[in-house]
Amino acid sequence: MSGADQGIEVAFTGERLHAGSSLFGVDLARHRAAYGFAASLADDRQVLDLGCGSGYGAHELSYAAGSLVAVDRVRPDPASRAGNARFVRADIAGLPIAPASFDLVVSFQVIEHLEDPTVYLDAMARLARPGGTVLITTPNILTSDRVNPFHIHEYESDELKGIIEAHFGDVEMRGIGMTEAVRAYHDARLARIASIMRLDILGLHRRLPRALIEWAFGALAKVVRRGVQRDDAMPVASVDDFPIGPPAEDDIDLLAICRAPRA
């Protein structure tokens, strides 16, 4: 492992991914599959990445877009600034952007962090042009580990569609699946998490101070992946390992394609 990889892994908190770490390579490929789908719709269009995190996806998507604005509450990783994206630090409730500014709005792995997604969905409906498209991804609760303390609410496909339809007149649900190799890795990771959680017979992971819970999650996420890696169950994954198709219960992520914003 390179020094750069070590630095990335030390910085990992469990809330955001950072490009360049082989330990989280499967997770990065999973998220890049959504960005690859977005790139197919972004040709020379004005694009917003809302909740861009460390910025690696916005960096990659910016080469397909006509222009791209990426928004998050934190600064992007320095390497992400090398692309064509313009990064803005702001909160969803106070975005300094004019309405109907974008042909394509993407927001990946964000809605599960929100207790009430109303303001978030209102913002995307307001910022999308009348003929624009909004893409939303989130973990499928049916295949999730359900232990991420940063995830306030995870969804099933029909539930997510119902919430979004209050803000968009046309919502098409798809799913992000897994190849057999990635599914085997995913199952091995879930089994390791389950074995660790069985040790917490007092339910301390729900009762400790929030800061300690978040620190422990980030540390254990690395421990679990190193364990799977030692067992040779971690594949070298690419976006092709996460095919997008009709929704299925065993998808790893949900993908909502939203049109006709009710701004």
Buried (B, 14 or more C-beta within 10 A) or exposed (E): EEEEBEEBBEEBEBBBBBBBBBBBBBBBBBBBBBBBBBBEBBEEBBBBBBBBBBBBBBBBBBEBBBBBBBBBEEEBBEBBBEBBBEBBEEEBEEBEBEBBBBBBBBBBBBBBBBEEBEEBBBBBBBBBBEEBBBBBBBBBBBBBBEBBBBBEBBBBBEEBBEBBBEBBEEBBBBBBBBBEBBBBBBBBBBEBBEEBBEEEEEEEBEEBEEEEBBBBBBEBBBEBBBBBBEEEBBBEBBBEBBEBEEBEEEBBBBBBBBBBBEB
